[in-house]
Every structure is written in structure tokens, then in C-alpha cells.
């Protein structure tokens, strides 16, 4: 099955008992056994739940993975990856432009725990490979990045960091049987598998905040991890059950229902975002307009090669800094001033004071996340209405 068909049919077989086209939501916490240990594959819903398994099967298929583990939030999924696969004394290499919650987790939770992270200031494979040392067990990538929308060459980075790791410690044993020496993780939240499939490019794990484009309607919180090989997913699945940060069945249902329209939604997100980026590029109120689909984007060629669309996010920097950004954001009517992204409705966000407020100011400014920077999550409304809303919001900025 092709992508749009998989999104609708994988993990959504009709109910065998009633023939219901949409399977029921299994809200049970436990399952009756014929005798101790004699059951139908389900014992307790923290461990297995048919609604969650349907979602996991669908996500694994869409990403081209061997399996998936769903979690109660994107950060719960990240926590599972770090805790299940790494140990104190290990290190992570990442590009410096990261979601604020990821930075907070790495710096304020895992650094005191004993996990060091080194951040590249250059997107090239060589720059990330240069930070690899004998302690490096993981490379963490966002592409496009949040919120500066830089693209990272997944295949090039995966090859470069693995070559460097082998040269530094050719006989180092993996943390567990079947695990790669260096695990390459890609946060695919912005692109989704509709636009980009990191596992096919050499990644070992793909992570999602399913809250965003996968759910797509700003009404659910969730996360997921998809693995290229069963051995990489096994410790994460163990952690999923042992630590218990699983999503409830209704949350899984909402995400799975959202995924059914992912293909058509992402096409419209991309079309609207390109329209807004082109409009913004002609406005003098903006100092800079960042969108991978624009020829002026520094990674435009990589975007054309690695993705099949520019995505639904547009970043702009207003002349006049924080004051101009605040005036602009307070005047939008269709673009709601809110955290998060990826819903059918358009949102406007000020990363420095919202999603990335936990990142110290000097770190933000060093990577280019200034007070005048505004992130647009472009929805699927009529593009003319969205442009008109932004135009009227610019008056007087």
C-alpha cells in the first residue's frame, strides 16, 4: 500500500465481533483470563492495549520501521530514548538549534544524571562528526530544526559520525546486543513521514510529538518512537512498560484518527506555508524570512533532495525586535497566539518567551533565536484569508 492508503488502513481492521468499520476504543484496564497465564495476548493495558497497538502499527508502517512504541507525550518519548539506551558517562552530539523542551531535558535532567551533550554550530556532517569522541553513543537531529528551520543531511551525518566513532573506538562493544555503536535519532515532528522518511536515510530511530501534525487537531498530547530494527526498539519497549508513561486509549484513538488525513493535510500545509513565505519575502517589515521551500533558504537544495515538500512552518524576524514582534502577534485574528504547532488552525508563537524560554538568553542569541523572531504554524485555512490576517497585523508595527 502507498502512503495515503497505509495511513487509513494500517492498524484499522474492522472489528471482528461486530464488523464495525472503525474499531472500538478499548478503555479497559485489564483483561479476563481463562486461567492464570491463559489469555488472548492482553493482560494489562499499561503493557498491551489494542487501540495503542493499532496506532503503533500504523506509525511503524508510515515511517518504514520495524516497530513503534507510543508514549504519553513527545518528551516522554525522548526520556525513554535517553534512559533506555544511554548510561551515565555517555555523551550525545546534537545541532544547537533544538526544541526548548529537548534542551531543558538534556541540560537540566540528564546532564546532572551524567549524560553530556555537545552542540554543533554548523549543520555540516563534518561539524557533527568533529564532536564525536569515545563516549559518544547517540546523535540527536531535528530536521527541519525548531525554530530556525535549518535542514540537516541525515544520510551524510549518519555516515560521518559512524565512521568517526569506529575510528576512535574500533573495538568498543555496543550498550546492548543488536544496538548500533552510535544511535542516530531524528525528531521528525516538523516534516512527518508524509514529507521525509529518516529511517530510509540511515537513522536508527525516529521520534515524534504526535501532538503536532500526526494528531493534527490540537486536541491531544502524545509521542512515539519508531525503530529501524527490532533490537533498537526492544529496550525502549521495555522502558515503556516498566516506567509506564503510556498514552491512554482515547488519546491513541485521536492520534490515529488524525493520521488518516495526514497526506491531504500536509499538502495543504505546504501549499499555504509557501504562499505565506513568498508574501512575507516581499514585505519590508521582515528582516528575514525562513522557509525551506524558498530558493533563498541556505538548505534549499538539501530540502529538495531530502524532503518532498517545504513543510507547514515559516519563521520570520521582524524589524524592531521584541516590541514589533509583540505588536504583530497581538493583532492577528486567525493566527492564534499559542504554543505548539501542526494543527489545522494557524498559530503564531514567540519562541524566546514561549517554547524556548527555558533556553538561556546567551544560548538563544548565539544560535540566532532573537527577540524579534516569530514562528508561524500555517494551518489549512484559505490562504487568502491567512495572508489578509498577517497584512492587517503588520499595520503599525
N, C-alpha and C positions, 0 to 999 in steps of 0.2 A: 504494500500500500504506500502511496505517496503521502507527503506530509499532512495535507489538509484532511485526508481520509483517516490517517492514523489518529489525528487529534480528536476526531469524532468517535471513532470505533474502538480503539485500543483501551482495554480495561472497562468497557461499557457493554458487555454482552447482556442480552435480555435476561431478566430474572427467570431461572429455570422452573420455579414453582408456579408463578402467575403469568409469565410471558410479558411482564411489564417491560416496555422498551427502555426506560430509564431504570437502572437497578435501584432498589430501595437503599436508604441510608441506614447503615447498621449501627444503631445507637446503643447497642448492648455493651455492657462492661465485661460480661463473662459468658461462657458457652457451656451448655449442659453436656456432660459426658455419659456415654452408655455405662462405663465402668472406669475406675481410675486409669488414666492414660489412654483410654479408648475414646477418641474424638474425631471430628471431621476436619482436622487441620487447624482448628482455632481453640485456644484455651482461655486467653485473657486479652483484652483489647489494647493494652499497652504493647503487647508483643505482636499480635496479629489482629487486623481488622479488615474485612472485605472492602469497605469503602476506601480505606487508605491504600490497600494493595492495588485497587483499580487505578488510583491516581499515580502510584509509583510505577506501575506497568506502563502507563501512558507516557510519563516523563522519560522513562528509560528508552522507550521506542523513539520518541521525538528527538532525543539527543544522540541516538545511535549507541546507547550504553548497554552494559551487561546487567545493570540493576540500579535501583534507586532507593534511597531512604528519605522519607518525608519527616519534617520537624515542625515545631510549633511556631517558628519564626525564622527569618533568614539568619539572624545572629545565633540562634540555637543550632542551626546547621553549621555555621562557622565554628562555633565552640566544639561541636562534635568532631569536625575535621582536625582541629588543632589538638584536642585532648586524646582522640583515639589514635592518631598517627605520630605524634611527637612526644618527646620526653624532655625534662629539664636538662639544659646543656646543648640542646639542638638550636639551630637558627633557621630563620626564614628570610628569603630575599623577596622584595616587592618593589614595585614602582611607587614613587612618593605620592601620587595623586590617587587617594583611596577614599572610599566612603568613610565618613566620620566615625560611624559605629565600629567599623573594622579597625581603624586606627586606635580607637579607645580600647577595644578588646585586646589588641596586641600590646599596647603600651601600658595600660593600667591594670590589666588582669594577667596576661601571660608573661610580660617582662618580669614582674615580681616573682612569678612562678618559676622562672628560669629559662624562658624562651626569648632569645634575642632576635630582633628584626632589623635588617639593614635595608635602607630605601634608596633606590636609584633615582637620579635626577635626569637621566637620559633614557629615552624609550628604546634604544637600540639593543639587540640581543647581546652585543659585546659588553654594554654597560651593565646589564644584569648579571652576565657571566662573571664579570670582574669582581662582583661582590660575593661570589660563591667561595666558601672555604671548606675545610674538612668537617665542620659542624653542620653544614647546610643540608637540611633534609626536605625542604619544601620551597617552592617558588610560587608566590601568590600573585595572580594577574587579574586586573579588571580591564576589560576592553569592550567598548569604549569606557574610559575612566570617568569617575564621578567626582567633581562636576566639569572638569576641563575637556572632556571628550577626546582625549588622546587615544590613539589605537596602538596596541602592542602586537607585534608579529608573533603569534602563538607558535607556529612551526619553527621559526628561526630561534626564538628564545628557548623552547624546549630542547632543541638540538644543542644549542650553545651551552646551556647550564649543565646538561648531562655530560657533555664532553669535558667540561671543566671539572666537574665532580669526579669523573673517572680518572682524570689526570692527577688530581690531588690525593685521592684515596682509592687506588685501583682495587684494593682487596677488602674494602670496607663491607661488612655484612649489612643487609637491609634490616630495618627495625623488626620486620616480621616476614615469614616465608611468603614469597609471591609479590611483596611490595617492591616498587622500583626504588633505586638508591636515593633519588631525589624525586619527590612527588610534585608534579606540576598541576596546580589548581587554577581554574579560570572561573571567575564570577561572571556568569553570562546573563545577569539580570537585565541589563540595558538592551542587549541585542536579541535575546531569546533564541531558541533553536530555529525559529522561523527565518532568522537572518544570518545565523552563524552557528556552526557545529564544532566546538573546540576539540572534542574527542577525536574527530577525524583529522585534526591538525596536530595531534601529538600530546594533548593534555591527558592526564590520568583521571582527573575529577572535574566535574562541572558543578558549580554551586548556583542556586537561585534563591532570591527572595521571591517566593511565589505570591507575596502580597502585591507585587507590581504587575507587569504585563501578563503574566500567566493567569492570575486571578482576573485582573483587568477591569474590575468594577469598584475598587476602593472600599470593599466590604468584608475583607478577610485578611488575617495575618498568617503567614506560613513561610516555610523554607523547604529546600530539598537539596540533596546531593546525589549526583548521578556518576557512576564509575565506569571506566572503560573495561575493567576486568573484575571478576568476582572477588579475587584476593584483595583488591584495594578496598572494596566495599565492605568486606567481612568485618573488620574491626569497627567500622562506622555503624554497621547494623547492630553489632554487639553493644556499642555505646548507646545507640538509640533505645534499646530495650533496657539496658542496665541503668541509665540515667533518667530515662522516662520523659524526655522532652518532646513528646509526640503531639501531632495535631489531633483535634477531635474529629469525629466522623463528619459533622456538618461542615467544618472548615475544609476538609478534604473534598466534600461534595461541591462546595462553592468554587474551589480552585479548578476542579475537574470540569465543572460546567463552563467556567471561563475559558479554559483551554480549547473548547470546541470551536470557538470563534477566533482563536488566536491568529490564524492565517489571514483572515479578512481584516481583522483589526490592525495588524501590523502593517499591512499595505496602506491603510488609510492614515495611520500614524505617520508613516514615512512620507506619504504624499503631502500631508498637511505641514509637517515639520520642514520639508524642503521649501514649500511655498513661503512659510514664515521666515526662514533663514534668508531666502532671496530678497524678500521685502526688507528685512532688517539690515541687510548688507548695503542697502541704498539710503539708509537713514543716518543723518549726521549726529543724532543724539547718542548713537552707539559708538564707542571707541573700538570695540571688537565684536565680531560675530563668529561663533564657533559651531560648525556643523560638518560632520564627515562627508556629507553629500555635496558640499561646496568645493569647487576647484581650488579655492584659496586655503583650504584646510591643509595643514602640514602632512597629514597622513591620508590624503585623499586617494592616492594610488593604492595604498595598503587596504583602505576601506573597500575599494572596488574589487580587490583581489580576494579579501578575506570574508567580506560580508555581501549579502545580496540586497542591501538597502541601507540608507543612512541612519535609520532609527527614528524614534519619536522625540528625542531630547535636543533642545537648542540652548546654547549658553551665550549670553550677551553681557558685555561690560558697558555700563552707562558712563558717559562723561559726567563728572560731578560727584562721583563716588557714592558714599553711603546715603547722603541726602537725596540725590537724584534717584537712587535705587528705591528708597523708601517711598518717595512721592509716586514713582511709577507703579510700584506694587500695590499701593493703597488705592489706586484709581482704576485698576482693572475690574471688570464686571463679570466676564465669562471665565477668565483665568482666576481661579480661587487661590488666595494666598494660603498655602498649606504645605506640610511636609509630605513625603512620599512622592510617587510618580507612577506612570504606567496605566492609569485608569482611563476610561472612555472620556472623562471630562478633563479639561485642561487645568493645569495647576501652575502657579508661579512660586518660586522658592528663593530665599536669600541664604545660600549655604553658610556664609560666615556667621550668621546669627541663628541658623536653624539646624540643618542636617550636619554641618561640620563645626558647630560651636565648640565641641569637645576637643577639636584640634587647636593647639596653642597658636596664637596670632603669628608669631615669628615663623612657625612651620607653614601656616596657611600662605603667608605672603611670599615665602621662599619658593613655593610651587606655583604662585600666580593666582591664588584664590584671594582676590582683593575684595574690599567692602563694596565696590561698585558692580560686582559680578552677580548676575541673576540667572537662575536656571529655569527654563521653560519646559514643562512636561506637556507636549502638544497632544491634545485629545483628538477625537474623531468627529467633532462638530463640523459644521460647514466652515471651510477655510476662509471664505469672505467675511464671515462673522468674527472669526478669531482675529484676522488682520485689522478689522474695524475696531475691535476692542483694544488692541495694542496701540493703534493710532491715537485713539482718544485718550488713552492713559499717558501717552507721551506729552500731551499738551501741558506746557508749563514746567516740564522737567528741566 
